[in-house]
Amino acid sequence: MSFKPNAGAPAATGTCADIREIESSLTGAGLRVGIVMARFNKDIGEGLLSGCCQELRRLGVTETTLATVPGALEIPLALKAMAQSGKFEALVAIGCVIRGETYHFEIVANESARGVTEVQLATGIPIANAVLTTENDEQAEVRMHQKGMEAAQCAVEMANLLAVVVK
């Protein structure tokens, strides 16, 4: 049998009647969620945390654990330890990196994001990345509560998706 790209593929109508879709679920009941928060830019971190915890409760998550670390570069190691513990179905990374006058912003922002991604791929535990990277404090303040809420939704949705896929 040979592979022929698009051979027999349905017309691009936006729907595929013959495909089984895994429905997304924002039901947090029974899920255990771990949060790692950087203490650097603490006020922004706490705003992110507030939005995240508020949304986790609204979604029905009753078991949440918080660990704090000095800064964004330390987040991946703490996430890895939590992921490897077997105690969590999902994790959330919370922090804020604000651009300064040096190249340090790019290093911290990029390496933090890379580390978070590597941990979730290596462990199979979904991680919602709510480490804001902004130009200034004002941008972070405007985004923090909403981004925290979105991270909670992402963590719950991905934990539920993986539970269905792994079954």
C-alpha positions, -999 to 999 in steps of 0.1 A, spaced: 0 0 0 14 34 -9 7 67 6 -10 93 -15 -14 127 1 -51 138 2 -62 107 -16 -98 101 -5 -96 130 19 -130 147 26 -136 181 11 -124 210 33 -158 219 47 -148 224 83 -164 192 96 -155 156 93 -185 133 101 -163 102 102 -139 114 129 -144 106 166 -138 138 185 -127 139 221 -148 165 238 -131 190 260 -141 191 296 -136 218 323 -148 195 351 -123 198 379 -139 174 404 -114 148 417 -84 165 401 -53 174 420 -35 205 407 -1 217 418 10 253 413 46 266 413 48 304 417 79 326 414 83 351 442 101 376 419 75 403 408 55 390 438 25 413 434 19 401 398 25 365 409 -2 369 436 -26 384 410 -20 354 387 -24 331 417 -57 347 427 -72 343 393 -60 308 390 -73 296 424 -106 314 419 -111 296 386 -99 262 399 -125 264 427 -152 274 402 -143 244 380 -146 221 411 -110 214 419 -108 210 457 -72 198 461 -45 224 452 -10 226 464 13 257 461 51 258 460 70 290 457 104 295 442 128 325 439 122 333 402 111 320 368 142 300 361 136 279 392 100 270 382 108 241 359 128 222 386 100 225 411 75 215 385 96 184 376 96 173 412 59 178 416 52 159 383 74 130 393 57 127 427 26 111 412 4 134 433 -9 157 406 -30 153 374 -20 188 362 4 217 371 4 254 367 35 277 364 30 312 376 54 341 374 62 373 356 93 385 337 93 422 329 116 435 302 145 455 315 174 472 298 195 441 294 194 408 275 186 390 307 149 393 300 152 371 269 173 345 287 149 342 316 117 343 294 130 318 269 147 294 293 118 294 317 93 285 289 117 259 275 120 243 309 83 242 315 77 226 281 105 200 286 90 190 320 56 183 306 69 164 276 92 143 297 67 135 324 34 134 306 19 158 332 2 188 316 15 222 327 -3 255 321 23 281 316 12 314 332 46 330 333 38 365 319 64 382 298 57 418 295 72 451 286 62 468 318 43 465 351 11 480 336 9 453 310 13 426 336 -13 441 359 -38 443 332 -33 406 322 -26 389 355 -61 379 367 -73 368 333 -41 348 326 -44 331 360 -80 321 352 -70 308 317 -42 288 332 -66 270 355 -89 262 326 -60 249 306 -47 227 334 -81 211 340 -89 207 303 -56 190 296 -58 167 326 -92 156 314 -80 151 279 -51 130 289 -73 109 312 -94 100 282 -65 94 258 -45 72 282 -75 50 291 
